[in-house]
């Protein structure tokens, strides 16, 4: 009888000849039949979210060649992603030139629909807006975009198992560039959130118009926001503004 033992490797050979009773004649010279049994490796279902520019780099095709990886599809990050959970991806890879703050809404929706699904963001360490955020989405994994495909496949396996991974180069870049938003900058943004104009804020806080604009620009940069409205949204989400 053939069987697969849980302690064997990916493949093994098993004797199919029936065991002879101890009282039976000696058949040691009789021919025996062997069959190769391969133990199936687990396959991780991977979905790519890309923009048009990054899709041309051919990551889906390269990743599909890796053992244990099944690329179940590639979707435009700007498209309607409501049907993505139906594909049951285990790992979603975001390959886009968008800033982290622009990626977070789609990633959060996927997380809500598929809590066990890991999300890996491929980043450019030279772009500040693409660096890991220390205050938001502490469940996202971040890798540099030029990571070799075999190394990416290995991280996919770790992410699918529940491990969060951040490339050390991105952590260093984020530490070197990330500066806390000052109390005055939050104050200026808070007044802007209430609908006050640059002139109104300058008059209330006894600041010049240029200083107010500099404070708002600083908040936008430090939060990785797209613009002032996005900075206000991020600040409210993180609890800095009400």
N, C-alpha and C positions, 0 to 999 in steps of 0.2 A: 504494500500500500504506500502511495506517495503522500507526503505531508510537508507543510512548511513550518519550520520551527521559528518562533519569534526572535531567537537570538542569532540567526544566520544573517549573512550580509545581503547584498543586493541580488546575488545569484548563488545557486548551489546545485549539486548533483545528488539524486536520491536513487537508491536501489529499488526497483519495482518488482524484483523476484520475491515470491512469497517465502516466508520462513518455513523451513522443513521441520517436522516433529523430530524429537531426539531419537525416536525409534526407527525413523525412515532411513532408507539407503543413502549413502553418501553421494550427493550430486555436486560436489565441489567443482567438477570439471564441466558442468553443464553451462551453456552460454547464458549470460545475464543481460538484461536490457536496462539501459540507463536513459534518463531523459533530463534535459536541462530545464530547470524551472526558474524563471526570473521573478523576483519580488518587485511588484509595482512600486515605483517611487511616488510620493505624494505630489500632486500638481497644485500650484498656487494660481488662483484666478486673478489676473492683473488687468486693470483698465487704465488707459492713458487719457488725461485731460490736457489738451494742447491748444496753442493758438496757431494761426496759419504759418507764421514764421518758423516756429519750432518743429512743426509737423514735417517740414521739408528735410529735417536732419535724419529721418529714417529710424528713430529709436524703436518704434514698434517692431519693425522687421528684425533688427538686431537682437532685441530682447526675446523674441519668439524662438530664436535658435538655442536659447539656454535651456538646459535640462531642468525639468521640474517647474517650468514657467509656462503658463497658458495665457497669452494675450487675448482677452475676450473681446476687445474692441478699443477704439480710440474716438473720443468725442471732442468737439470744439468747446473750449471752456466758456465761450460766450453764448452757447446754445442752451436750449431748454434741457436741463439735466434731471427732470422729474422721473424719467424712466430708467435712470441709471441703477437705482436699487434693485430693479427687477432682474438685472444681470448677475446679481449676487457676487460682486467683486470682493476679494479678500484684501487686496491692496490696490489703492488708487495712486497713480504717479502724476503729479502736476508738473508739466513741462511747458513753461510759459515765460514770457518776458514781463509779465505783470508783477507789480509789487506785492508783497505779502498781504498788505491791507486790502488789496483788490481780490486776492485769492481766498481770503478767510470766509466771506459769506458762502461761497459755493462749498468750501471744505466743511464748514459748520453744518450746512444742510445735509451733506453726505453722512457726517458723523451722527446727526440726529436720526437719519433713516436707517443707517447701518452702524450701530455702536461698535461692533467688533471689527469693522473695516479700518485698516491702517491707511494713513495718507502720508505720502512722501513728496516733498516739494524740492524740485531741482533748482538751485539758486546760482546766481552769478555773484561771487564774493566782492567784486569791484563795484557793485551797485548797492548803495546803502538801503534802498527801499526793499531789496530782496533778502536782507539778512534776517535771521531768526528774531522774533519778538520775545522778550523776556517776560512780558506782562500778559500776553494773550496766547491762547491756543497751545497750551503746554503739552498737548497730545500729538502735535505734528512732528514728523521727522524731516530733517533738512540735510540735503547732500549737495555737493558742488556739481554743477552741470557736466563738467568734463570727466566725471567718474567713469572708469572703464566698465563696460557692460557686465563682465563676469563679477566685478565687485558689487555692482548695482544688484545683480541677481542674488548675491549672498545677503545683502542688506534686506532685500525683499523677503527672504526667508526669515530673517530675524524680526522684521516688522510684522509679518503674518503671525508670528508666535507671540506677539504682544510687547516686543521690545522697542522703545523709542530710540532713534539714532540721530545724532547731530554730528556732522563732520567737524572735527576740531578746527579746521581753517575758518569755517563760518563762525564758530564761537569766538575765536580770536578777533576776527573782523568786527563782529557785533560788539565785543567788549571795547574795542578801540574807538568805535564811532558812536556808540550809544551814550547820550548825555541826558540826564534827568531834566524834565521840564520844570522851570523855576515857578515859584509862587506867583510872581508878577505875570509870567506868560499865561498861567492858568487863569489869572484874574482877567486879563485882556480877552482871552478866548471865551471866558464865561460871559462877559458883557456882549461880545459878538454873537454868542448863542442866544442872547435875549433880544437880538435884533438891532442893537445899537450900531451906528455907523462908525467909521474910523474917526471922524471929527468928534462925534459924541464921546467916544472912549478917550480920546486925547484931552478933551475939555474936562471930563470927570476926574481923570487920573493925573491931570497937570503934566501931560506928556506931549511931545511934538508928534505931528502926523507920521513922520518917518520912523520914530521909535515904536509907535503902535504897529505900523506895518512890519517892522523888523521882528517884533514879538510874535505876531501872527505867523510870519514866515518860519520862525524858529520852531513854533509848535508843530506846524505842518511837517517840517523836516524830521523832528525828533520822534513824532508818532508814526512816521512812514505814511502819512495820509496823502491823498491825491490833491486835496484843496482844503479850503477853510471849512466847508460843510462836512467833509469827510473827517477832518480833525475833531470837529464837534461831536460827530457820531461816535468816533473811537473813544473820546474822553467820557462820554455818557455811558458807553458800554463798560468801560473800565472803572466807572464809579467816581471819576474826578469831577464830573459836572452832573447836575441834576436837572 
